[in-house]
Amino acid sequence: MTKKNTRKGRQGVVYSTDPEFNYSIGGDSDPETPPEQMQKLIVRIEKKSRGGKTATLIEGFIGKKDDIESLGKSLKTRCGVGGSVKDGVILIQGEFKEKVYDILKSQGYTVKKSGG
């Protein structure tokens, strides 16, 4: 993990003698969101590290942060429970693996069930 230089917001550039040099930060933009049928999502249940509570995780989403947050909100609303979106993973509180699988499948996503 690289350390960010918060003072100037530059990573790894100290000095350039090129008068035409234009520093631009690359990789900070979200990737474009491919269509639903191109997404390969994995739905699984997790019980560890959650204080004995069960959670449904949806992993493998590729795309913009707004799009994954919108999908997460939609799933939470359809399941009638809380949850969150963090680091590209949608977390739905409770055991909703089958319901989430069916919802995603009906929306055109390529979905796979994993584990438990």
DSSP file (Angstrom, degrees, kcal/mol; ACC not computed):
  #  RESIDUE AA STRUCTURE BP1 BP2  ACC     N-H-->O    O-->H-N    N-H-->O    O-->H-N    TCO  KAPPA ALPHA  PHI   PSI    X-CA   Y-CA   Z-CA
    1    1 A M              0   0    0      0, 0.0     2,-0.3     0, 0.0     0, 0.0   0.000 360.0 360.0 360.0 130.5    0.0    0.0    0.0
    2    2 A T        -     0   0    0      1,-0.0     2,-0.4     9,-0.0     9,-0.0  -0.609 360.0-120.0 -87.7 146.3    1.4    3.4   -0.9
    3    3 A K        -     0   0    0     -2,-0.3     2,-0.3     1,-0.0    -1,-0.0  -0.705  26.7-130.9 -84.9 131.5    1.4    6.2    1.4
    4    4 A K        -     0   0    0     -2,-0.4     2,-1.2     7,-0.1     7,-0.1  -0.635   6.7-135.5 -83.3 136.5   -0.5    9.3    0.2
    5    5 A N  B  >> -A   10   0A   0      5,-0.6     4,-2.5    -2,-0.3     5,-0.6  -0.779  24.3-175.8 -88.1  95.5    1.2   12.6    0.4
    6    6 A T  T  45S+     0   0    0     -2,-1.2    -1,-0.2     1,-0.2    -2,-0.0   0.719  72.2  68.5 -70.3 -20.4   -1.8   14.6    1.7
    7    7 A R  T  45S+     0   0    0      1,-0.2    -1,-0.2    -3,-0.1    -2,-0.0   0.927 124.4   7.1 -66.1 -43.9    0.0   17.9    1.6
    8    8 A K  T  45S-     0   0    0     -3,-0.5    -2,-0.2     2,-0.2    -1,-0.2   0.488  94.3-124.9-116.0  -7.1    0.1   18.0   -2.2
    9    9 A G  T  <5 +     0   0    0     -4,-2.5     2,-0.4     1,-0.2    -3,-0.2   0.729  67.6 130.3  70.7  21.0   -2.0   15.0   -3.1
   10   10 A R  B   < -A    5   0A   0     -5,-0.6    -5,-0.6     3,-0.1     2,-0.6  -0.885  45.0-154.3-113.4 140.1    0.8   13.6   -5.2
   11   11 A Q  S    S-     0   0    0     -2,-0.4    -7,-0.1    -7,-0.1     3,-0.1  -0.949  72.8 -15.2-115.1 116.9    2.1   10.0   -5.0
   12   12 A G  S    S+     0   0    0     -2,-0.6     2,-0.6     1,-0.2    -1,-0.1   0.419  97.1 114.8  81.1  -1.7    5.6    9.2   -6.1
   13   13 A V        +     0   0    0      1,-0.2    -1,-0.2     3,-0.0     3,-0.1  -0.911  24.6 158.6-106.3 118.7    6.4   12.5   -8.0
   14   14 A V        -     0   0    0     -2,-0.6     2,-0.3     1,-0.4    -1,-0.2   0.839  65.8 -19.1-100.5 -49.9    9.2   14.5   -6.4
   15   15 A Y        -     0   0    0      0, 0.0     2,-0.4     0, 0.0    -1,-0.4  -0.979  51.0-160.2-160.5 144.7   10.5   16.7   -9.2
   16   16 A S        -     0   0    0     -2,-0.3     5,-0.1    -3,-0.1    -3,-0.0  -0.999  10.5-162.3-131.9 134.3   10.4   16.8  -13.0
   17   17 A T        +     0   0    0     -2,-0.4    -1,-0.1     3,-0.0     3,-0.0   0.531  64.5 106.1 -87.5  -7.2   12.8   18.7  -15.3
   18   18 A D    >   -     0   0    0      1,-0.2     3,-1.5     2,-0.1    -2,-0.1  -0.626  60.2-156.1 -75.6 117.3   10.4   18.4  -18.2
   19   19 A P  T 3  S+     0   0    0      0, 0.0    -1,-0.2     0, 0.0    -2,-0.0   0.728  94.6  52.7 -67.7 -19.1    8.8   21.8  -18.8
   20   20 A E  T 3  S+     0   0    0      2,-0.0     2,-0.1    -3,-0.0    -2,-0.1   0.383  80.2 128.8 -93.8   3.2    5.9   20.1  -20.5
   21   21 A F    <   -     0   0    0     -3,-1.5     2,-0.5    -5,-0.1    -5,-0.1  -0.383  36.0-173.5 -65.6 131.2    5.3   17.7  -17.6
   22   22 A N        -     0   0    0     -2,-0.1     2,-0.4     2,-0.0    -1,-0.0  -0.945  15.8-143.7-127.8 109.2    1.7   17.6  -16.4
   23   23 A Y        +     0   0    0     -2,-0.5     2,-0.4     2,-0.0    -2,-0.0  -0.560  24.6 174.6 -75.3 127.8    1.0   15.6  -13.3
   24   24 A S        -     0   0    0     -2,-0.4     2,-0.6     2,-0.0    -2,-0.0  -0.998  31.8-124.0-134.0 140.5   -2.3   13.8  -13.3
   25   25 A I        -     0   0    0     -2,-0.4     3,-0.3   -15,-0.0     2,-0.3  -0.720  32.9-163.5 -84.0 119.7   -3.6   11.3  -10.8
   26   26 A G        +     0   0    0     -2,-0.6    -2,-0.0     1,-0.2     0, 0.0  -0.733  61.5  28.1-104.4 154.0   -4.5    8.1  -12.5
   27   27 A G  S    S+     0   0    0     -2,-0.3    -1,-0.2     1,-0.1    -2,-0.0   0.439  84.1 106.2  83.4  -0.1   -6.6    5.3  -11.3
   28   28 A D        +     0   0    0     -3,-0.3     2,-0.2     2,-0.1    -2,-0.1   0.698  58.7  88.3 -84.2 -18.6   -8.8    7.4   -9.0
   29   29 A S  S    S-     0   0    0      1,-0.1    -3,-0.0    35,-0.0    35,-0.0  -0.509  85.6-109.3 -81.6 149.7  -11.9    7.2  -11.2
   30   30 A D        -     0   0    0     -2,-0.2    34,-0.2     1,-0.1    -1,-0.1  -0.478  37.3-108.2 -72.2 144.2  -14.4    4.4  -10.9
   31   31 A P        -     0   0    0      0, 0.0    -1,-0.1     0, 0.0     2,-0.0  -0.382  42.9 -91.4 -69.0 153.8  -14.4    1.9  -13.8
   32   32 A E        -     0   0    0     31,-0.2     0, 0.0     1,-0.1     0, 0.0  -0.361  42.9-113.6 -62.3 144.7  -17.4    2.0  -16.1
   33   33 A T        -     0   0    0     30,-0.1    30,-0.2    -3,-0.1    -1,-0.1  -0.730  29.2-142.6 -85.1 117.4  -20.2   -0.3  -15.0
   34   34 A P        -     0   0    0      0, 0.0    28,-0.1     0, 0.0     5,-0.1  -0.288  36.0 -79.0 -71.4 165.1  -20.7   -3.1  -17.5
   35   35 A P    >>  -     0   0    0      0, 0.0     3,-1.6     0, 0.0     4,-0.7  -0.185  46.4-103.3 -62.1 160.1  -24.2   -4.3  -18.3
   36   36 A E  G >4 S+     0   0    0      1,-0.3     3,-1.2     2,-0.2    74,-0.8   0.856 119.5  56.4 -54.0 -42.3  -25.9   -6.7  -15.9
   37   37 A Q  G 34 S+     0   0    0      1,-0.3    -1,-0.3    72,-0.2    72,-0.1   0.701 104.9  54.1 -68.6 -17.0  -25.4   -9.8  -18.0
   38   38 A M  G <4 S+     0   0    0     -3,-1.6     2,-0.3     2,-0.0    -1,-0.3   0.622  89.1  94.7 -88.5 -14.9  -21.6   -9.1  -18.0
   39   39 A Q    <<  -     0   0    0     -3,-1.2    71,-1.6    -4,-0.7     2,-0.6  -0.594  60.7-158.4 -78.3 136.0  -21.5   -8.9  -14.2
   40   40 A K  E     -b  110   0B   0     20,-0.5     2,-0.3    -2,-0.3    71,-0.2  -0.863  19.2-176.4-116.9  94.9  -20.5  -12.1  -12.4
   41   41 A L  E     -b  111   0B   0     69,-2.6    71,-1.9    -2,-0.6     2,-0.5  -0.645  16.3-150.8 -96.1 148.2  -21.8  -11.8   -8.8
   42   42 A I  E     -bC 112  59B   0     17,-2.6    17,-2.6    -2,-0.3     2,-0.5  -0.979   7.6-161.2-119.0 126.1  -21.3  -14.3   -6.0
   43   43 A V  E     +bC 113  58B   0     69,-2.7    71,-2.4    -2,-0.5     2,-0.3  -0.924  23.2 157.5-108.3 126.3  -23.9  -14.6   -3.2
   44   44 A R  E     -bC 114  57B   0     13,-2.5    13,-3.4    -2,-0.5     2,-0.4  -0.968  37.2-120.2-146.5 162.6  -22.8  -16.2    0.1
   45   45 A I  E     - C   0  56B   0     69,-0.6     2,-0.4    -2,-0.3    11,-0.2  -0.828  24.7-169.1-102.1 139.7  -23.7  -16.4    3.7
   46   46 A E  E     + C   0  55B   0      9,-2.8     9,-2.1    -2,-0.4    -2,-0.0  -0.997  20.3 163.9-131.7 133.0  -21.2  -15.3    6.4
   47   47 A K    > > +     0   0    0     -2,-0.4     3,-0.8     7,-0.2     5,-0.6   0.570  50.4  97.0-116.7 -19.3  -21.6  -15.9   10.1
   48   48 A K  T 3 5S+     0   0    0      1,-0.2    -2,-0.0     2,-0.1     5,-0.0  -0.381  88.0  12.3 -75.2 151.5  -18.0  -15.4   11.4
   49   49 A S  T 3 5S+     0   0    0      1,-0.1    -1,-0.2    -2,-0.1    -2,-0.0   0.715 100.4  98.4  60.5  25.4  -16.9  -12.0   12.8
   50   50 A R  T X 5S-     0   0    0     -3,-0.8     3,-1.4     3,-0.1    -1,-0.1   0.078 101.5 -99.7-129.6  24.0  -20.4  -10.7   13.2
   51   51 A G  T 3 5S-     0   0    0      1,-0.3     3,-0.1     0, 0.0    -3,-0.1   0.834  83.2 -52.4  64.0  33.1  -21.2  -11.4   16.8
   52   52 A G  T 3 <S+     0   0    0     -5,-0.6     2,-0.3     1,-0.3    -1,-0.3   0.423 109.5 126.0  83.9  -1.2  -23.1  -14.5   16.0
   53   53 A K    <   -     0   0    0     -3,-1.4     2,-0.3    -6,-0.1    -1,-0.3  -0.646  57.6-125.5 -92.9 149.7  -25.4  -12.8   13.5
   54   54 A T        -     0   0    0     -2,-0.3    40,-2.4    -3,-0.1     2,-0.3  -0.706  26.2-175.1 -94.4 142.7  -25.8  -14.0    9.9
   55   55 A A  E     -CD  46  93B   0     -9,-2.1    -9,-2.8    -2,-0.3     2,-0.5  -0.988  21.0-136.4-136.3 146.9  -25.2  -11.7    6.9
   56   56 A T  E     -CD  45  92B   0     36,-3.2    36,-3.1    -2,-0.3     2,-0.4  -0.908  24.2-160.1-101.5 126.6  -25.6  -12.2    3.1
   57   57 A L  E     -CD  44  91B   0    -13,-3.4   -13,-2.5    -2,-0.5     2,-0.5  -0.891  10.5-163.0-111.5 137.6  -22.7  -11.0    1.1
   58   58 A I  E     +CD  43  90B   0     32,-2.5    32,-2.4    -2,-0.4     2,-0.3  -0.978  22.3 175.1-117.8 116.9  -22.8  -10.1   -2.6
   59   59 A E  E     +C   42   0B   0    -17,-2.6   -17,-2.6    -2,-0.5    30,-0.1  -0.780  44.2  53.0-120.4 161.5  -19.3   -9.9   -4.1
   60   60 A G        +     0   0    0     28,-0.4   -20,-0.5     1,-0.3     2,-0.2   0.483  59.6 151.1  98.5   4.2  -17.8   -9.4   -7.6
   61   61 A F        -     0   0    0     27,-0.6     2,-0.5    -3,-0.2    -1,-0.3  -0.521  25.7-164.5 -72.2 133.2  -19.6   -6.2   -8.7
   62   62 A I        +     0   0    0     -2,-0.2     2,-0.3   -28,-0.1    -1,-0.0  -0.976  42.2  55.4-118.2 128.4  -17.5   -4.1  -11.1
   63   63 A G  S    S-     0   0    0     -2,-0.5   -31,-0.2   -30,-0.2   -30,-0.1  -0.964  82.4 -12.8 151.2-165.9  -18.4   -0.5  -11.7
   64   64 A K     >  -     0   0    0     -2,-0.3     4,-1.9   -34,-0.2     3,-0.2  -0.310  53.2-122.9 -71.7 150.5  -19.0    2.9  -10.3
   65   65 A K  H  > S+     0   0    0      1,-0.2     4,-2.2     2,-0.2     5,-0.2   0.876 112.2  54.8 -60.1 -40.0  -19.5    3.5   -6.6
   66   66 A D  H  > S+     0   0    0      1,-0.2     4,-2.0     2,-0.2    -1,-0.2   0.873 106.9  51.4 -62.6 -37.1  -23.0    5.1   -7.2
   67   67 A D  H  > S+     0   0    0     -3,-0.2     4,-2.2     2,-0.2    -2,-0.2   0.904 111.0  45.6 -69.5 -41.6  -24.1    2.0   -9.2
   68   68 A I  H  X S+     0   0    0     -4,-1.9     4,-2.6     2,-0.2    -1,-0.2   0.877 113.2  50.9 -69.7 -35.6  -23.1   -0.5   -6.5
   69   69 A E  H  X S+     0   0    0     -4,-2.2     4,-2.4    -5,-0.2    -2,-0.2   0.886 110.0  50.3 -66.8 -37.3  -24.7    1.7   -3.8
   70   70 A S  H  X S+     0   0    0     -4,-2.0     4,-2.3     2,-0.2    -2,-0.2   0.916 111.8  47.1 -65.0 -43.8  -27.9    1.9   -5.8
   71   71 A L  H  X S+     0   0    0     -4,-2.2     4,-2.5     2,-0.2    -2,-0.2   0.911 112.1  51.0 -63.7 -42.4  -28.0   -1.9   -6.2
   72   72 A G  H  X S+     0   0    0     -4,-2.6     4,-2.4     1,-0.2    -2,-0.2   0.909 110.5  48.3 -60.8 -43.5  -27.3   -2.3   -2.5
   73   73 A K  H  X S+     0   0    0     -4,-2.4     4,-2.3     1,-0.2    -1,-0.2   0.906 111.0  51.2 -63.8 -42.0  -30.1    0.0   -1.6
   74   74 A S  H  X S+     0   0    0     -4,-2.3     4,-2.6     2,-0.2    -2,-0.2   0.920 111.5  46.8 -61.1 -45.0  -32.5   -1.8   -3.9
   75   75 A L  H  X S+     0   0    0     -4,-2.5     4,-2.0     2,-0.2    -2,-0.2   0.906 111.7  50.6 -65.8 -41.5  -31.6   -5.2   -2.4
   76   76 A K  H  X>S+     0   0    0     -4,-2.4     5,-1.7     1,-0.2     4,-1.3   0.907 112.7  47.1 -62.4 -41.1  -32.0   -3.9    1.2
   77   77 A T  H  <5S+     0   0    0     -4,-2.3    -2,-0.2     2,-0.2    -1,-0.2   0.926 112.1  49.0 -65.5 -45.9  -35.4   -2.4    0.3
   78   78 A R  H  <5S+     0   0    0     -4,-2.6    -1,-0.2     1,-0.2    -2,-0.2   0.822 116.9  42.3 -65.2 -31.4  -36.6   -5.6   -1.4
   79   79 A C  H  <5S-     0   0    0     -4,-2.0    -1,-0.2    -5,-0.2    -2,-0.2   0.641 105.2-131.1 -88.6 -15.9  -35.5   -7.8    1.6
   80   80 A G  T  <5 +     0   0    0     -4,-1.3     2,-0.2     1,-0.3    -3,-0.2   0.822  69.7 100.3  72.0  31.7  -36.8   -5.3    4.1
   81   81 A V  S   <S-     0   0    0     -5,-1.7    -1,-0.3    -6,-0.2    -2,-0.2  -0.807  70.8 -99.2-137.1 177.1  -33.6   -5.2    6.2
   82   82 A G        +     0   0    0     -2,-0.2    11,-2.5    -3,-0.1     2,-0.3  -0.274  45.5 137.9 -90.0-179.4  -30.5   -3.1    6.7
   83   83 A G  E     -E   92   0B   0      9,-0.2     2,-0.3    -2,-0.1     9,-0.2  -0.978  32.0-122.1 167.2-168.3  -27.1   -3.5    5.3
   84   84 A S  E     -E   91   0B   0      7,-2.1     7,-3.4    -2,-0.3     2,-0.4  -0.969   9.3-129.6-156.2 168.8  -24.1   -1.7    3.8
   85   85 A V  E     +E   90   0B   0     -2,-0.3     2,-0.3     5,-0.2     5,-0.2  -0.992  37.3 157.8-127.1 122.0  -21.8   -1.3    0.8
   86   86 A K  E >   -E   89   0B   0      3,-2.4     3,-1.6    -2,-0.4    -2,-0.1  -0.979  61.8  -8.2-149.6 131.9  -18.1   -1.3    1.6
   87   87 A D  T 3  S-     0   0    0     -2,-0.3     3,-0.1     1,-0.3    -1,-0.1   0.836 127.6 -52.2  54.2  39.2  -15.0   -2.1   -0.6
   88   88 A G  T 3  S+     0   0    0      1,-0.2   -27,-0.6   -29,-0.1     2,-0.4   0.607 115.3 112.9  77.6  11.5  -17.1   -3.4   -3.5
   89   89 A V  E <   - E   0  86B   0     -3,-1.6    -3,-2.4   -30,-0.1     2,-0.5  -0.968  56.8-147.0-120.4 130.6  -19.1   -5.8   -1.3
   90   90 A I  E     -DE  58  85B   0    -32,-2.4   -32,-2.5    -2,-0.4     2,-0.5  -0.849  14.8-161.6 -94.7 127.3  -22.8   -5.5   -0.6
   91   91 A L  E     -DE  57  84B   0     -7,-3.4    -7,-2.1    -2,-0.5     2,-0.5  -0.947   6.1-170.9-113.3 124.1  -23.8   -6.7    2.9
   92   92 A I  E     -DE  56  83B   0    -36,-3.1   -36,-3.2    -2,-0.5     2,-0.3  -0.962  27.3-121.9-113.1 126.0  -27.4   -7.6    3.7
   93   93 A Q  E    S+D   55   0B   0    -11,-2.5   -38,-0.2    -2,-0.5     2,-0.1  -0.505  76.1  17.0 -70.8 128.4  -28.3   -8.3    7.3
   94   94 A G  S    S-     0   0    0    -40,-2.4     2,-1.0    -2,-0.3   -38,-0.2  -0.373 104.1 -54.1 104.2 176.4  -29.8  -11.7    7.8
   95   95 A E        +     0   0    0      1,-0.1     3,-0.1    -2,-0.1     4,-0.1  -0.773  69.8 137.7 -99.0  94.3  -30.0  -14.9    5.8
   96   96 A F     >  +     0   0    0     -2,-1.0     4,-3.0    -4,-0.2     5,-0.3  -0.089  18.4 129.8-126.5  31.6  -31.4  -13.9    2.4
   97   97 A K  H  > S+     0   0    0      1,-0.2     4,-2.3     2,-0.2     5,-0.2   0.916  77.7  42.4 -57.7 -48.5  -29.2  -15.9    0.0
   98   98 A E  H  > S+     0   0    0      2,-0.2     4,-2.5     1,-0.2    -1,-0.2   0.922 116.7  47.3 -65.7 -44.8  -32.1  -17.4   -2.0
   99   99 A K  H  > S+     0   0    0      2,-0.2     4,-2.4     1,-0.2    -2,-0.2   0.924 114.3  46.2 -64.9 -44.9  -34.1  -14.2   -2.2
  100  100 A V  H  X S+     0   0    0     -4,-3.0     4,-2.7     2,-0.2     5,-0.3   0.904 111.8  52.8 -64.0 -41.2  -31.1  -12.1   -3.2
  101  101 A Y  H  X S+     0   0    0     -4,-2.3     4,-2.4    -5,-0.3    -2,-0.2   0.936 111.2  46.1 -57.8 -48.3  -30.1  -14.8   -5.8
  102  102 A D  H  X S+     0   0    0     -4,-2.5     4,-2.3     2,-0.2    -2,-0.2   0.895 113.0  49.8 -63.7 -41.2  -33.6  -14.7   -7.3
  103  103 A I  H  X S+     0   0    0     -4,-2.4     4,-1.3     2,-0.2    -2,-0.2   0.943 113.9  44.6 -63.0 -48.6  -33.7  -10.8   -7.3
  104  104 A L  H  <>S+     0   0    0     -4,-2.7     5,-2.2     1,-0.2     4,-0.3   0.894 112.8  51.5 -64.6 -39.9  -30.4  -10.5   -9.0
  105  105 A K  H ><5S+     0   0    0     -4,-2.4     3,-1.4    -5,-0.3    -1,-0.2   0.910 108.5  51.4 -62.4 -42.7  -31.2  -13.3  -11.5
  106  106 A S  H 3<5S+     0   0    0     -4,-2.3    -1,-0.2     1,-0.3    -2,-0.2   0.762 105.9  56.1 -67.6 -24.0  -34.5  -11.6  -12.4
  107  107 A Q  T 3<5S-     0   0    0     -4,-1.3    -1,-0.3    -3,-0.2    -2,-0.2   0.482 124.3-103.3 -85.8  -2.8  -32.6   -8.3  -13.0
  108  108 A G  T < 5S+     0   0    0     -3,-1.4    -3,-0.2    -4,-0.3    -2,-0.1   0.504  71.6 143.3  98.9   5.0  -30.3  -10.1  -15.6
  109  109 A Y      < -     0   0    0     -5,-2.2     2,-0.7   -71,-0.1    -1,-0.3  -0.452  56.1-119.6 -76.4 150.6  -27.1  -10.5  -13.5
  110  110 A T  E     -b   40   0B   0    -71,-1.6   -69,-2.6   -74,-0.8     2,-0.4  -0.844  45.6-174.4 -86.0 114.7  -25.0  -13.7  -13.8
  111  111 A V  E     -b   41   0B   0     -2,-0.7     2,-0.4   -71,-0.2   -69,-0.2  -0.898  19.2-172.1-123.5 143.8  -25.2  -15.0  -10.3
  112  112 A K  E     -b   42   0B   0    -71,-1.9   -69,-2.7    -2,-0.4     2,-0.3  -0.997  19.0-136.0-131.7 136.2  -23.5  -17.9   -8.5
  113  113 A K  E     -b   43   0B   0     -2,-0.4     2,-0.4   -71,-0.2   -69,-0.2  -0.715  24.1-166.6 -88.7 142.3  -24.2  -19.2   -5.0
  114  114 A S  E     -b   44   0B   0    -71,-2.4   -69,-0.6    -2,-0.3    -2,-0.0  -0.993  37.2 -33.2-133.7 138.3  -21.2  -20.0   -2.8
  115  115 A G              0   0    0     -2,-0.4   -69,-0.1     1,-0.2    -1,-0.0   0.120 360.0 360.0  58.6-168.5  -20.8  -21.9    0.5
  116  116 A G              0   0    0    -71,-0.1    -1,-0.2   -72,-0.1   -72,-0.1   0.338 360.0 360.0  -1.5 360.0  -23.2  -22.3    3.4
